[in-house]
Amino acid sequence: MQDRQNDETADAKKAVFRQLVSLYARADVDGLKALVAPDYVGHTAAGERDWAEFRQSILNFHQLFDYAPDSFIVEDQFVDGDKVATRMTAHVRNRETGTPLTMIGINLAVIRGGKIHEEWNTWEVAAPAEPDGADQTDHGSLSQRGATAQS
């Protein structure tokens, strides 16, 4: 009984998500089984996915990008009940070109009993730093689109 209560603390829920991103960075999809509930549902821009589709998406991303064990940096985490909100940064390298990429992500996960039952996430490629005085162009960042310079 005590272990179940410990699983429900804010720190324990944050730790579950941090463990998930650590295993994700290593493509340890078998290790993720201990953290993902059988009834898992992920909500992404591409639509809903179950555990098998989540597992496959990890393997797909590892075919596109090289990850280091410390690729994910958790910047902020907040817990409210069974929901854990995480803002993070990922540093990866494009496998084909070798180009380093920085992505910023937001994840909202429902964590109960030490397992992720549901999550919503979004990722965006951060614009590369421009040299001083360089023209700032849209590098695919939605937050830059539509922004206007103030005169």
WOKA-V340697 format. One record per pair of residues at least 4 apart in sequence whose C-alpha atoms are under 7 Angstrom apart, sorted by the first residue. I is the first residue (numbers start at 1). J is the second residue. If there is no record, write none. Layout:
# WOKA-V340697
I,J ; I,J
This chain:
# WOKA-V340697
1,5 ; 2,6 ; 3,7 ; 4,8 ; 4,113 ; 6,12 ; 7,12 ; 7,13 ; 7,113 ; 7,114 ; 8,12 ; 8,13 ; 8,112 ; 8,113 ; 9,13 ; 10,14 ; 10,79 ; 11,15 ; 12,16 ; 13,17 ; 13,84 ; 13,111 ; 13,114 ; 14,18 ; 14,77 ; 14,84 ; 15,19 ; 16,20 ; 16,35 ; 16,114 ; 17,21 ; 18,22 ; 19,23 ; 20,24 ; 20,32 ; 21,25 ; 21,72 ; 22,26 ; 22,69 ; 23,27 ; 23,28 ; 23,31 ; 23,32 ; 24,28 ; 24,58 ; 25,67 ; 25,68 ; 25,69 ; 25,71 ; 26,69 ; 27,58 ; 27,59 ; 27,62 ; 28,32 ; 29,33 ; 29,55 ; 32,36 ; 35,114 ; 35,115 ; 35,116 ; 36,40 ; 36,115 ; 36,116 ; 36,117 ; 37,115 ; 37,116 ; 37,117 ; 39,117 ; 40,50 ; 40,51 ; 40,116 ; 40,117 ; 40,118 ; 41,48 ; 41,49 ; 41,50 ; 41,117 ; 41,118 ; 41,119 ; 42,48 ; 42,49 ; 42,50 ; 42,118 ; 42,119 ; 42,120 ; 43,47 ; 43,48 ; 43,49 ; 43,119 ; 43,120 ; 43,121 ; 44,48 ; 44,120 ; 44,121 ; 44,122 ; 49,53 ; 49,54 ; 50,54 ; 51,55 ; 52,56 ; 53,57 ; 54,58 ; 55,59 ; 56,60 ; 57,61 ; 58,62 ; 59,63 ; 60,64 ; 61,65 ; 62,66 ; 64,94 ; 64,95 ; 65,92 ; 65,93 ; 65,94 ; 65,95 ; 66,92 ; 66,93 ; 66,94 ; 66,95 ; 67,71 ; 67,92 ; 67,93 ; 71,90 ; 71,91 ; 71,92 ; 72,88 ; 72,89 ; 72,90 ; 72,91 ; 73,88 ; 73,89 ; 73,90 ; 74,86 ; 74,87 ; 74,88 ; 74,89 ; 75,87 ; 75,88 ; 76,86 ; 76,87 ; 76,88 ; 77,84 ; 77,85 ; 77,86 ; 77,87 ; 78,84 ; 78,85 ; 78,86 ; 79,83 ; 79,84 ; 79,85 ; 80,84 ; 82,110 ; 82,111 ; 82,112 ; 83,108 ; 83,109 ; 83,110 ; 83,111 ; 84,108 ; 84,109 ; 84,110 ; 85,107 ; 85,108 ; 85,109 ; 86,106 ; 86,107 ; 86,108 ; 87,105 ; 87,106 ; 87,107 ; 88,104 ; 88,105 ; 88,106 ; 89,102 ; 89,103 ; 89,104 ; 89,105 ; 90,102 ; 90,103 ; 90,104 ; 91,101 ; 91,102 ; 91,103 ; 92,100 ; 92,101 ; 92,102 ; 93,98 ; 93,99 ; 93,100 ; 93,101 ; 94,98 ; 94,99 ; 94,100 ; 102,125 ; 102,126 ; 103,123 ; 103,124 ; 103,125 ; 103,126 ; 104,123 ; 104,124 ; 104,125 ; 104,126 ; 105,122 ; 105,123 ; 105,124 ; 106,121 ; 106,122 ; 106,123 ; 107,119 ; 107,120 ; 107,121 ; 107,122 ; 108,119 ; 108,120 ; 108,121 ; 109,116 ; 109,118 ; 109,119 ; 109,120 ; 110,116 ; 110,117 ; 110,118 ; 110,119 ; 111,115 ; 111,116 ; 111,117 ; 112,116 ; 124,141 ; 125,141 ; 126,141 ; 127,139 ; 127,141 ; 130,134 ; 138,144 ; 138,145 ; 141,145
